């Protein structure tokens, strides 16, 4: 493609200050009303048409997803969307940012919220830059989801009839700016209820069937961790027991399988359930299985226009791009499943979901510059067509 684009130089101080303001807005999952209303005001002032859906009624959240649409300077160009989530995994109330050696941290008493206020800031600053510098642009749509940190529920229940775009980008990965993720996993949660028989250790221990022992055998016989380059398995929760004097008659186990292909996912689930059944039978117990689908996988070909534009747009701002895939989930999974073709891009946050979370100023500013470059590249490709 190698289009000659306008030099993109955003004001670093403005981008950082904008990020710090958005990061301080306290909006953990399910409590996004405050930030959503702030964004509604901000985006309305930038010329966007705003809609909210009612996704929140499915999980008792305060407010639904925000869908914002700006006509750009040339409505003949197909619209392009950018998506991120408004929620943070933990509160950012009382956030005290610390900048050291070009990296932004919290003071260690809260998360920073770079996941994903970094993308939110970048989108706003990039679009503002496009508008203020009279850069030609097609229509731009923002899909800002709620409750992403809770199993991608916002995008799962998004009212897709409100979205006008067919193609877009999601900045939501810990890779440096330039990371281009073309494939994401299928994921399912599995539940095992191990049923033994409760009995009192002092009165009738011989009548008990020790559910913990069955669970232990299941753990021993199920391969966990990285199974191969395609597959991950984890058992993350185990609950059971009543009293120290009672042989536990029930244990509940919850885990997750992720795999780049559906057949591999199903194979692992079958292996887990078979191992659980064998272990239960050997001890005279039984097991009840349940599967909850989390999200479907996606794969976008490296020859797709989104991938080509992502590569070219990165090179235009002198950022090294690389193509990869991830076993991490993002709204990208649900959006693709609902026929909104998109890819995930890295924006460089680190140690997310911890009080050690941080992001470099370089990655923060480059995310905004990259967004401008993507808008320009998209426009130029379709204008030339």
C-alpha positions as CSV (number, residue, x, y, z in Angstrom):
1,X,0.0,0.0,0.0
2,X,2.8,2.4,1.1
3,X,0.7,5.5,1.0
4,X,2.3,8.9,1.8
5,X,0.4,10.1,4.9
6,X,0.5,13.3,6.8
7,X,3.1,13.3,9.5
8,X,1.4,12.4,12.8
9,X,2.7,14.3,15.9
10,X,0.4,14.3,18.8
11,X,1.2,16.4,21.9
12,X,2.6,14.0,24.4
13,X,1.7,16.0,27.4
14,X,-1.9,16.3,26.3
15,X,-2.2,12.6,25.7
16,X,-0.7,11.7,29.1
17,X,-2.9,14.2,30.9
18,X,-6.0,12.9,29.1
19,X,-5.1,9.3,30.1
20,X,-4.6,10.3,33.7
21,X,-8.0,11.9,33.8
22,X,-9.8,9.0,32.3
23,X,-7.9,6.5,34.4
24,X,-9.1,8.2,37.5
25,X,-12.8,7.8,36.6
26,X,-13.9,4.9,38.9
27,X,-16.0,2.5,36.8
28,X,-15.4,-1.2,37.7
29,X,-17.4,-3.8,35.9
30,X,-21.1,-3.3,36.2
31,X,-20.7,0.3,37.5
32,X,-19.9,2.2,34.3
33,X,-22.7,4.8,34.3
34,X,-20.5,7.6,35.4
35,X,-17.8,7.1,32.7
36,X,-20.5,6.4,30.1
37,X,-22.2,9.7,30.8
38,X,-18.9,11.6,30.7
39,X,-18.1,10.0,27.4
40,X,-21.6,10.8,26.0
41,X,-20.9,14.5,26.7
42,X,-17.4,14.3,25.3
43,X,-18.4,12.6,22.1
44,X,-21.5,14.6,21.5
45,X,-19.2,17.7,21.6
46,X,-17.0,16.0,19.0
47,X,-20.0,15.6,16.6
48,X,-20.9,11.9,17.4
49,X,-24.4,10.5,17.4
50,X,-24.7,8.5,20.6
51,X,-26.8,5.4,21.4
52,X,-26.9,3.1,24.4
53,X,-28.2,-0.5,24.2
54,X,-29.7,-2.5,27.1
55,X,-27.1,-5.2,27.4
56,X,-26.9,-4.4,31.1
57,X,-30.3,-6.0,31.9
58,X,-28.6,-9.4,31.3
59,X,-26.2,-8.9,34.2
60,X,-27.7,-6.2,36.4
61,X,-25.3,-3.5,35.3
62,X,-25.9,0.2,35.7
63,X,-25.8,1.0,32.0
64,X,-25.5,-0.6,28.5
65,X,-22.9,-0.4,25.8
66,X,-22.2,2.9,24.2
67,X,-22.2,3.1,20.4
68,X,-21.1,6.4,18.9
69,X,-21.0,7.4,15.2
70,X,-19.3,10.3,13.4
71,X,-19.8,10.9,9.7
72,X,-16.2,12.0,9.1
73,X,-15.5,14.2,6.2
74,X,-16.5,11.8,3.5
75,X,-19.5,9.6,4.1
76,X,-18.9,7.7,0.8
77,X,-16.1,5.7,2.6
78,X,-17.2,2.6,4.4
79,X,-17.3,3.2,8.2
80,X,-14.5,1.9,10.4
81,X,-15.0,1.1,14.0
82,X,-12.7,1.1,17.0
83,X,-13.7,-0.8,20.2
84,X,-12.7,-1.0,23.8
85,X,-14.3,-1.5,27.1
86,X,-15.3,1.2,29.7
87,X,-14.9,-1.0,32.8
88,X,-11.8,-1.8,34.8
89,X,-11.3,-5.1,36.6
90,X,-11.0,-3.4,40.0
91,X,-11.8,0.2,41.2
92,X,-9.5,3.1,40.4
93,X,-11.0,5.3,43.1
94,X,-8.3,7.2,44.8
95,X,-5.8,6.5,42.0
96,X,-2.5,8.4,42.5
97,X,-0.5,8.0,39.3
98,X,3.3,8.0,39.4
99,X,5.5,8.7,36.4
100,X,9.0,7.2,36.5
101,X,11.5,6.9,33.7
102,X,8.8,7.4,31.0
103,X,6.4,4.8,32.5
104,X,3.1,5.5,34.2
105,X,2.3,3.5,37.4
106,X,-0.2,3.8,40.2
107,X,1.2,4.4,43.7
108,X,0.7,0.7,44.4
109,X,-2.6,1.0,46.3
110,X,-4.9,0.6,43.3
111,X,-4.7,-0.6,39.7
112,X,-3.7,1.9,37.1
113,X,-6.6,1.1,34.7
114,X,-4.5,1.2,31.6
115,X,-6.6,-1.9,30.7
116,X,-8.2,-0.3,28.8
117,X,-8.3,3.4,29.5
118,X,-5.2,3.5,27.3
119,X,-7.2,2.6,24.2
120,X,-10.1,4.9,25.2
121,X,-7.7,7.8,25.6
122,X,-6.0,7.0,22.3
123,X,-9.3,6.9,20.3
124,X,-10.4,10.2,21.7
125,X,-7.1,12.0,21.2
126,X,-6.7,10.5,17.7
127,X,-10.1,11.5,16.5
128,X,-9.7,15.0,18.0
129,X,-6.4,15.2,16.1
130,X,-8.1,14.2,12.9
131,X,-10.8,16.8,13.4
132,X,-8.5,19.6,14.4
133,X,-6.1,19.1,11.6
134,X,-8.8,18.7,8.8
135,X,-7.5,15.2,7.9
136,X,-9.9,13.5,5.4
137,X,-11.7,10.7,7.0
138,X,-14.5,8.3,6.4
139,X,-17.1,7.7,9.1
140,X,-15.8,6.5,12.4
141,X,-17.7,4.4,14.9
142,X,-16.8,3.7,18.6
143,X,-18.1,0.5,20.3
144,X,-17.5,1.0,24.0
145,X,-18.6,-2.0,26.0
146,X,-19.5,-2.6,29.6
147,X,-18.6,-5.6,31.8
148,X,-15.8,-6.8,29.5
149,X,-13.8,-7.9,32.5
150,X,-16.6,-10.3,33.5
151,X,-16.4,-12.9,30.7
152,X,-16.9,-10.3,27.9
153,X,-20.5,-9.9,28.9
154,X,-21.0,-6.5,27.4
155,X,-20.1,-7.6,23.8
156,X,-21.9,-10.9,24.3
157,X,-25.2,-9.0,24.8
158,X,-24.4,-6.0,22.5
159,X,-27.3,-4.9,20.4
160,X,-25.6,-5.5,17.1
161,X,-28.4,-3.9,15.1
162,X,-27.2,-0.5,16.4
163,X,-23.8,-0.9,14.8
164,X,-23.3,0.4,11.2
165,X,-19.7,-0.7,10.6
166,X,-18.5,-4.1,9.3
167,X,-14.8,-3.8,10.0
168,X,-12.7,-2.5,12.8
169,X,-9.9,-2.7,15.4
170,X,-9.7,-3.4,19.1
171,X,-6.6,-2.1,21.0
172,X,-6.6,-4.5,24.0
173,X,-3.4,-6.5,24.4
174,X,-0.2,-6.3,26.4
175,X,2.1,-6.4,23.3
176,X,3.8,-3.2,22.3
177,X,2.2,-1.0,19.7
178,X,2.8,-2.9,16.4
179,X,1.5,-6.2,17.7
180,X,-1.3,-7.4,15.3
181,X,-3.3,-10.3,16.5
182,X,-5.1,-12.2,13.7
183,X,-6.3,-15.2,15.7
184,X,-8.0,-15.8,19.1
185,X,-9.1,-18.9,20.9
186,X,-12.4,-20.7,21.5
187,X,-13.0,-20.9,25.2
188,X,-15.4,-22.9,27.4
189,X,-15.8,-23.1,31.2
190,X,-16.4,-26.6,32.6
191,X,-18.0,-27.5,35.9
192,X,-17.7,-30.8,37.7
193,X,-19.8,-31.7,40.7
194,X,-18.2,-34.6,42.4
195,X,-20.7,-36.5,44.5
196,X,-19.5,-38.9,47.2
197,X,-21.3,-39.5,50.5
198,X,-21.1,-37.6,53.7
199,X,-20.6,-39.3,57.0
200,X,-19.3,-38.5,60.5
201,X,-15.7,-39.6,61.1
202,X,-16.4,-40.6,64.7
203,X,-19.7,-42.4,64.2
204,X,-19.8,-44.0,60.8
205,X,-16.7,-43.3,58.8
206,X,-16.9,-46.6,56.8
207,X,-20.1,-45.3,55.2
208,X,-18.5,-42.2,53.7
209,X,-17.3,-41.7,50.2
210,X,-14.6,-39.1,50.3
211,X,-15.4,-36.6,47.5
212,X,-12.0,-34.8,48.0
213,X,-10.2,-38.0,47.2
214,X,-12.2,-38.3,43.9
215,X,-11.4,-34.7,43.1
216,X,-7.7,-35.3,43.9
217,X,-7.6,-38.2,41.4
218,X,-9.3,-36.1,38.8
219,X,-6.6,-33.4,39.2
220,X,-3.9,-36.1,39.0
221,X,-5.4,-37.5,35.8
222,X,-6.2,-34.3,33.9
223,X,-3.3,-32.6,32.2
224,X,-3.4,-28.9,33.0
225,X,-1.4,-25.9,31.8
226,X,-0.1,-25.7,28.3
227,X,-1.2,-28.9,26.5
228,X,0.4,-27.9,23.2
229,X,0.8,-24.8,21.0
230,X,-2.9,-24.7,20.4
231,X,-4.4,-25.5,23.8
232,X,-4.5,-24.5,27.5
233,X,-6.4,-26.2,30.3
234,X,-6.8,-24.9,33.9
235,X,-8.7,-26.0,37.0
236,X,-9.1,-22.7,38.9
237,X,-11.8,-23.3,41.6
238,X,-12.5,-26.1,44.1
239,X,-15.1,-25.8,46.7
240,X,-16.4,-28.4,49.2
241,X,-16.7,-29.7,52.7
242,X,-18.9,-28.8,55.6
243,X,-17.1,-29.5,58.9
244,X,-13.8,-30.9,59.9
245,X,-15.7,-33.8,61.5
246,X,-17.6,-34.6,58.3
247,X,-16.3,-36.7,55.4
248,X,-17.1,-34.4,52.5
249,X,-19.8,-35.8,50.2
250,X,-19.6,-33.1,47.5
251,X,-16.9,-31.1,45.8
252,X,-17.5,-28.5,43.0
253,X,-14.7,-27.9,40.6
254,X,-14.5,-25.2,37.9
255,X,-12.0,-24.9,35.1
256,X,-11.5,-23.6,31.6
257,X,-10.2,-24.8,28.2
258,X,-8.9,-22.6,25.5
259,X,-8.0,-23.7,22.1
260,X,-7.4,-22.2,18.6
261,X,-9.8,-24.8,17.1
262,X,-13.2,-26.0,18.1
263,X,-12.4,-29.7,17.6
264,X,-9.4,-29.4,20.0
265,X,-11.5,-27.7,22.6
266,X,-14.2,-30.4,22.4
267,X,-11.5,-33.1,22.6
268,X,-10.0,-31.7,25.8
269,X,-13.5,-31.4,27.4
270,X,-14.2,-35.0,26.6
271,X,-10.8,-36.1,28.1
272,X,-11.6,-34.1,31.3
273,X,-15.1,-35.6,31.7
274,X,-13.8,-39.1,31.0
275,X,-11.1,-38.8,33.6
276,X,-13.7,-37.4,36.1
277,X,-16.1,-40.3,35.4
278,X,-13.4,-42.9,35.9
279,X,-12.2,-41.4,39.1
280,X,-15.7,-41.2,40.5
281,X,-16.5,-44.8,39.6
282,X,-13.3,-46.1,41.2
283,X,-14.4,-44.7,44.5
284,X,-18.1,-45.5,44.2
285,X,-19.2,-41.9,43.6
286,X,-20.4,-40.1,40.6
287,X,-19.8,-36.8,38.8
288,X,-22.1,-34.3,37.1
289,X,-20.7,-32.3,34.2
290,X,-21.7,-28.9,32.8
291,X,-20.2,-26.7,30.0
292,X,-20.6,-23.0,29.7
293,X,-19.4,-21.5,26.5
294,X,-17.4,-18.3,27.1
295,X,-16.7,-17.2,23.5
296,X,-15.9,-18.5,20.0
297,X,-12.5,-18.2,18.3
298,X,-11.7,-16.0,15.4
299,X,-9.1,-15.9,12.6
300,X,-8.5,-13.1,10.1
301,X,-6.3,-13.9,7.1
302,X,-3.1,-12.0,6.8
303,X,-4.2,-11.0,3.3
304,X,-7.3,-9.3,4.6
305,X,-7.6,-5.5,4.2
306,X,-7.6,-5.1,8.0
307,X,-4.2,-6.8,8.3
308,X,-2.7,-5.1,5.3
309,X,-3.8,-1.7,6.6
310,X,-2.5,-2.5,10.1
311,X,0.9,-3.4,8.7
312,X,1.1,-0.3,6.5
313,X,-0.2,2.1,9.2
314,X,2.4,0.9,11.7
315,X,5.2,1.4,9.2
316,X,3.9,4.9,8.4
317,X,4.6,6.0,12.0
318,X,7.9,4.1,12.2
319,X,6.6,1.4,14.4
320,X,7.7,-2.2,13.8
321,X,4.6,-4.4,13.1
322,X,4.4,-8.1,13.6
323,X,1.6,-10.7,13.1
324,X,0.7,-13.1,15.8
325,X,-2.1,-14.9,17.6
326,X,-3.1,-15.2,21.3
327,X,-4.9,-17.5,23.6
328,X,-6.2,-14.5,25.5
329,X,-9.8,-13.5,25.0
330,X,-11.1,-10.0,24.2
331,X,-14.3,-8.4,22.8
332,X,-12.7,-9.2,19.4
333,X,-14.0,-12.8,19.9
334,X,-17.6,-11.8,20.3
335,X,-17.5,-9.1,17.7
336,X,-16.2,-11.5,15.1
337,X,-18.8,-14.1,16.0
338,X,-21.4,-11.5,15.3
339,X,-20.1,-10.7,11.9
340,X,-18.1,-7.6,12.8
341,X,-14.7,-8.5,11.3
342,X,-11.9,-7.1,13.5
343,X,-8.5,-7.8,14.9
344,X,-6.8,-7.1,18.2
345,X,-3.9,-4.7,18.4
346,X,-1.3,-4.3,21.1
347,X,-1.2,-1.1,23.2
348,X,1.5,-2.1,25.6
349,X,0.0,-2.2,29.1
350,X,1.8,-4.5,31.5
351,X,0.9,-6.4,34.7
352,X,-2.8,-5.9,34.2
353,X,-5.3,-6.7,37.0
354,X,-2.6,-6.0,39.7
355,X,-1.5,-3.0,41.6
356,X,1.8,-3.1,39.6
357,X,0.0,-2.4,36.4
358,X,1.8,0.2,34.2
359,X,2.2,1.5,30.7
360,X,5.0,3.4,29.0
361,X,4.3,6.9,27.7
362,X,5.8,5.8,24.4
363,X,3.2,3.0,24.0
364,X,0.4,5.3,25.1
365,X,1.2,8.0,22.6
366,X,2.0,5.5,19.8
367,X,-1.5,4.0,20.3
368,X,-3.0,7.3,19.5
369,X,-0.6,7.9,16.6
370,X,-1.4,4.4,15.3
371,X,-5.1,5.1,15.5
372,X,-4.7,8.2,13.4
373,X,-2.6,6.3,10.9
374,X,-5.2,3.5,10.6
375,X,-7.9,6.1,10.0
376,X,-5.8,7.7,7.2
377,X,-4.8,4.3,5.7
378,X,-8.4,3.1,5.7
379,X,-9.6,6.4,4.0
380,X,-6.8,6.4,1.4
381,X,-7.4,2.7,0.4
382,X,-11.1,3.2,-0.1
383,X,-10.9,6.6,-1.7
384,X,-8.5,5.1,-4.3
385,X,-10.9,2.2,-4.9
